[in-house]
Amino acid sequence: MNFTPRRTLGLVLGLLFLALLVTAIALSIAQLGQGLISPLSLVWIGLLLLALPLVLLVINRLYGLVTARYRVDRDGLYVRWGMSYEQIPLDLISEVRPPRESDAASEGDPRRPRIGIWWPGCVVGRSKGGEVDFFTTTKPLLVIRTTSGRALAISPPDAEAFQAAILSATRMGSLEAIPEQSVRADFLVARVWKDRLARSLIVAGLVIPLLLLGALVIMAPSLPELVPFGFGPTGQPTPLAPPGRLLLLPMIAGLIWIADLVLGAWFFGNDSDHPVAYALWGTAIVAGALLAGATWKLLSA
């Protein structure tokens, strides 16, 4: 039996946060493309660097909400939440009950996590001591404990129907023994970082736009009021623009790096697609080098 948590509130708030972050990114890019390079430029760069990873995080949380499912059969309980997956054999479940205020003594607030990024309607994370993993949206909440010492907080739309489904499946007996599994998105991050080639490509792709950005900031006092930004049909630099617009080039390189990082990590999850992931991460290096070369060409024109 499948149970889908209520997720309207979480999706609405998540999309609102995403819209605000995208607006902040667009405003930062617009400001960096207009004025001179100055200390204020560092503020817009900082806002951009802060908003970009938050956009990825919010998108990941929204993906989790869209895919959120709880399933119960005669063999076990299964929780799917984005790239996270829980599989618990029914014979390991010791209790299924609503959270109690008395739980706060050992676990902190039993209604929400202390570790993780979440918002109302999308409550994902862990309790302060790591005793409970939360995969919830709105009330009613249920805490599932296992004989192995783990605990999950979930929010099926009908708590009584969910508890009845667990009881009914347990009485019918298991058809096939299944292992206990707990998969998190960070397992993929760990796999990528342990791969020497992947780590080298990712770091190199990030270093290039950062070096280009740093070089432009250092050179700012010596730059003229107008610099070439672009090339004409004959290859001559044109037209003239404020030097602040050159900051768009490392920003573009950074955006390419982020896009290739995410896509590459997606492909890296499948062993047969590792070459595709390496190619994507290598593309970020090539793009960054080309943009750095274009910047040097424009400034030396």
N, C-alpha and C positions, 0 to 999 in steps of 0.2 A: 504494500500500500504506500502511495506517495503522498507527502504533505509538503505544500509550498507555503513558506511564511509570508505574512503580510509585508509588503515592501513598498507601498505607495509613498509613504512619508520619507523613507530613506532615499528613494529614487528622486523625488522632488527636491529635497535638500541637497543631494549630491549633484544634481544637474545645476542647481543654483550656485553652489560652490565652484563648479567647473566653469560656469559662465563668468563669474567674478575673476577667476584666475586667468582665463583666456583674455578678458578685458585688460587685466593688469599687464599681461605679456604684450598685447597689441599696443597699449599706451607706452610701455617702456621702449619698444622697438621704434615707435613713431617719434618719441623724444630723442632717442639716440641718433635717429636719422636726420635731425633738423639742426641742432645747435652745435656750438663749438665743444671740443673736448674740455671738460672742466671737472672740478670736484663733484658737481651735481651729477655728472655722467656716471660716477661710481655708484650713486644712489639708484639710478635706473638700472645699471648693470646688476647691482645686488638684488633688486626687486625681480629682475628677470631670472637670475640664477636661483632665487628662492621659489618663484612661481612654477618654473618648469618641472622640478621633481614632484611638487605638490600636485600638478596636473596629472602626472603619471600615477601617483598614489590614489587620487580620486577616481581616475578611470579604472584602476584595479579594483577599488571598492565597489564601483558601479557594476563592473563585470561580475563580481562576487554576488551581488544582489540579484542580478538577472538570472544567474545560473543556480541560485540557492534552492536546494531540495533536501528533504529528509525522506528516507525510504526504509520501510520495515518489511522483511519477509521471514520465512521460517528459519533462516540461517543467521541473520544478523541485522544490525542497524547500520545504515549508510548515510553519511552526511556529505553532500557536495556543495562547496562554496568557492566558486572561482577555481583557482589552481590548488585549493586546499581540499583534502579528501580524508574522511574518517570512515573506517570500517571496523565494527565491533561485533564479535560473535555474541549471540543472545545469551549463551551460557556464562559469559563474563560480566553481564550486567547485574549489579547487585541491587540497585534501586533506581526508580524513576519518580521524581517528586518535584513540587514547586520549591523554590529557594526559601529558606527560613532566615529570619533576622539573626538567629543564633549562629548562622554560618559566618557572620561578619567577624567573629572573634578569631577565626583562623584564616579566613580568605579575603577580608576586606568586604566592601559592599557586595552582597550576593546578586545584585541586579545589574551591575555593569563592570567592565574590566578596568584595571588600573594601567595596564601596559598595552599600547596599541593606539592607532589613530582611528577614531570612530565619531559618529554623530547620531543624533536621535533617528531611529529607524534603520540604522546600520551599525550595530554594536558588535564589533569583532576585535578580539584581543585576548589577553590573559589577566587573571586576577593578580593582585600584588605579589603573592608568593608563588604564582605559577600553578596553583592547584586546579584552576578551572579554565578551560578554553571556551570562549564565547563565540557562538555562531547564531546571533539573534537579531531580530528586528524590533518588534513591539511585543507587549504582553499579550497572552500569558507566557510565562517562562517555565521551563522544566530543567532540572538538573539531573543528568544521567551519570551515575557512578558505576565503576567497574571494579572487579575483584583485583585487578592489576594496579589499582590506586589512582586511575585517571578519572577525570570528571569533565563533562561537557555541559554547557548551558545552551539550550535551543529554544525556539519559539514557534512551535507548530500552531496553525490557526485555531485548532480545537485540541486543547490539552487533554481533555477526557477521552476523545476519540484516539489520540496518539497512545495514551497509556493503555487503552483497551486493545489496541492493535499489538502492542508489545506483549501483553498478557496472553492474547489469543495465539500469537505466533509461538510463544514459549510453550504453551500447552500442546500445540500440534507436534512439536519436536522438530529437530534439525534434520534436513535432508542431506546436507553436505557440510563437512567441517571447513570453516574459512579462517584464515589467519587474521589477527588484529593488525590493522594498518593505520598509520597517521602520516599523511603526506602534506607538506607545507611548501609554499612558493619559494621559501629561502633555500630549500634543498637544491634548486636549480642554480641559484646564485653561488652556492658553495661549489657545485660542480664546475661552473664556468671559471671561477677564480682558481680552482686547483689545476686547470689546464694551462700549461705554461704559454703555449702559442696564443690562446684566447686572451689570457691576461696581458700579454705583451701588446697585442693588437689594440685592445681596448684602452690601455694606458697611453699608447702612442697616439691614438686618435683623439684623446682628450688633451694631451699636452700641447699639440699643435695650435688649436684655437686659443688656449690659455696664454701661450707664449706670444701669439699674435696680438691678443688683447693687451697684454702687459707692455709690449713694445709700443703700441699706439699711445697708451697712457703716458709712458715715459717720454715719448717724442712730442707730446702735445704742446709744450711751451715753444718749441721751435717750428711748428707747422704754420704755414701761411693762413690767411683768413679764408682762402678758397683753394681747393685742391681738385684735380681731375677725379671724376667718378664715372668710369665707363670708358668704352672704346668705340670709335666711329667705324664706318665701313672700311676705311683704309688702315685701321689698326692704330690710329692716333688717339691718345687719351682725350676724352671729352664726355660730357660737359663739365663745367666747374661747379663745385658744391662745397658746403661747409665741411671741415675735416671730421666733424662728429659723425658724418654719414659713413665714414670708413669703418666705424665700429660695427656696422651691419655685417661686414664680411666675417669677422670672427664669430658673431652671433649666428650667422647662417651655418658656419662650420660646426658650431656647437649643436644647433638643431639637427643637422645631418647626423652628428655623432650620436645624439640621443635616439633618433629614429632607428639608426642601424644597430644600436645597442639593444633596443627592445626586440626588433625583428630577429637579430642574430641569436639572442637568448631563447626566443621562441623556437627557432629551428634547432638550436643546440640541444633541446630536450629530447630530440630523436637522434640516436647515434648515427644513423645513416645520413643525416643532414648536416653533420659537422662541417663539411666543406662549404656548404652554403653560408653557414654562420661565419666562418673565417672570411669568406669573400665579402660579406656585408661589413664586417668590422674593418677589413682592409680598404673598402670603399670610403669609409670615413676618413682614413689617413690620406688617401689620394685627394679627396675633396678638400680637406684642410690644407694640404700642400698647395693645391691649385689656387685656393683663395689667398693663401699667404703670398704666393708668387704674384698674384694679380695686385695685391696691396703694395708690394715692393715696386712693381712696375709703375703703378700710379704715382707713388711718392717720388720716384726717381725720374719721372717724365719732365 
